[in-house]
Amino acid sequence: MSSQKLRDASDVLREAATAIDGNAGDRLAEQADRLGTLADRDRGPDHGTVARHQQKLKDITADEPTATDAVNEANDLLNAYRETIEGV
């Protein structure tokens, strides 16, 4: 199920958010919430929407390098999700 990849990415980010204090942790939690919401929708996000989330995650790691491992894991899951949708 492709939405499970979104849910898994959300879970990875939520776990990382609990380990990181401050703004970066808050931003990870926000992305986790948004991906969880997307996973629960009847119709999943398109390539552009997922790419925007991936860019936001990249921006977070620029500010908080300790988030890199979790963001990389989430990005792998998001890329796997993107392989299941049509388009670009």
C-alpha positions in Angstrom: 0.0 0.0 0.0 1.6 3.2 -1.1 0.1 5.4 1.6 1.9 3.2 4.1 5.2 4.7 2.8 3.9 8.1 3.7 2.8 6.9 7.2 6.2 5.3 7.7 8.0 8.5 6.8 5.7 10.4 9.2 6.6 8.0 12.0 10.3 8.3 11.3 10.1 12.1 11.4 8.0 12.1 14.5 10.4 9.9 16.4 13.3 12.2 15.3 11.4 15.2 16.4 11.2 13.9 19.9 15.0 13.7 20.1 15.7 17.1 18.7 15.0 20.2 20.8 14.0 23.6 19.5 12.8 24.9 16.1 14.2 21.9 14.1 12.3 19.5 16.3 9.1 21.5 15.9 9.6 21.6 12.1 10.2 17.9 11.9 7.0 17.3 13.9 5.1 19.6 11.6 6.3 17.7 8.5 5.4 14.4 10.3 1.9 15.7 10.9 1.5 16.8 7.3 2.7 13.5 5.9 0.4 11.7 8.2 -2.5 13.7 7.0 -1.6 13.0 3.4 -1.4 9.3 4.2 -4.9 9.4 5.6 -6.5 11.0 2.5 -8.4 9.0 -0.1 -6.1 10.3 -2.8 -2.4 10.5 -2.2 -0.3 13.5 -3.0 1.3 14.1 -6.4 5.0 14.3 -7.2 5.1 18.1 -6.7 3.6 17.9 -3.3 6.0 15.2 -2.1 8.9 17.1 -3.7 8.0 20.2 -1.7 8.0 18.2 1.5 11.4 16.7 0.6 12.8 20.2 0.1 11.5 21.3 3.5 13.2 18.3 5.0 16.4 19.2 3.3 16.1 22.7 4.7 15.7 21.3 8.2 18.9 19.3 7.9 20.8 22.4 6.8 19.8 24.0 10.1 20.0 20.8 12.2 22.6 18.2 10.9 21.7 15.8 13.7 18.4 15.2 11.8 20.1 14.0 8.7 19.8 10.2 9.3 16.1 10.5 10.0 15.5 12.8 7.1 17.4 10.5 4.7 15.3 7.6 5.9 12.1 9.5 5.4 13.3 10.7 2.0 13.9 7.0 1.0 10.4 6.2 2.0 9.0 9.3 0.1 11.0 8.3 -3.0 9.5 4.8 -2.7 6.1 6.3 -2.5 6.8 8.5 -5.6 7.6 5.3 -7.6 4.0 4.2 -7.1 2.4 7.3 -8.7 2.1 8.2 -12.3 3.6 11.3 -13.8 7.0 12.9 -13.8 
